Amino acid sequence: LRGGIPKRGIFEIAGEAGVGKTQISMQLMLQTRLKKEDGGLDAEAFYLNTEGKFPNSRLHQIASYYEQKYKYMTEKEFCDGIKIKTIKTIEELG
């Protein structure tokens, strides 16, 4: 990644189907929710979904691991700080 992923801004994760783009995106968004002393940003995240239905159940599954590991936030609280917008047409981007 040549220095990692920027802490602020907008970036795109692109690649072939099935290589883990959504998986890494979910993990990065949950990391953002962590306290700074745990390597997070103590912030919220936004996910712009352009590929059909977002796998919300998978996000909650990963968040339950974060709840068990970090104890200071529930699975719901982790997920509530992640805003997801699904768009289906290029016009919706405007």
N, C-alpha and C positions, 0 to 999 in steps of 0.2 A: 504493500500500500504506500510505499515511499513516504514514511513519516506518520502514517495512521490516517484516521478519519477526522476531519475538522470538528471542533467542539461546537461551532456555530455555523449556521448557513444551511443551504439546501444542496443536496447531492443525490445522484441517481445511482442505483445499483442495477446493473444490466447484465444479461447473460442468457444462455440457453435454458430452456425449460428443465426443471428438476435439479438444478445445481445448488439450490439452497439460498436463493436470493431472499425469499420471504422469511426463511428461518433466521438468517443472520440479521435481517432488518428487525425482527421481533426481539431478538436478543439485545441488539443495540438500543432499541427503544426502552427496554426494561432496565438496561444499564444506566440509561439517562435518569431514570427514576431514583436510583440509589443515592444515598447521602455521599457527599464529597469524600469523606474519610474512607468510604468503601469503594472509591473509584468511579463514582457516578457524578452527576451534575446537580442533583437535587432539583430537577426540573421536569417539565413535561415534554412530550414528543408529539410529532404530527406525522401521519402516514398517508400519503396520497396513493390510493389504490386504483390501478388502471386495468386490472385483470379479473373482472368478475367479482365474485363474492369473497370478501376477506375471511381467512380462516380464523375466526374469532375464538373458536374452541381451542385451537392450538396455542394461541396467545395466552389464554387462561391456564392451559396446562403448564406452560413454561413459567408463568407468573406464580403458580402454586409452588414450584421449586424455589423461586426467589423468596416467597413468603416463609418457607421452612428454613431457608439458609440465613436470611437477614432479620427475621422476627419483628421488625419495627413497622412493617406495612403489611396489610392483608393482600391477598391475591386481587381482590376488588380494587383496593386503593392503588396498587401497581397499575392495573388496567385503566382505571378512571383517569389517570394522568396521560393516557395515550389517546390522542384524538385521531380518528380515522375518517377520511372522506373518500368515497368511491365515485369515480367519474366514468361515464360510459362513452362520451363523445368529446371531440376536440373543442366543441363549442362550450362545453361545461368548464373548460379551463379558463375562459375569459372572464 
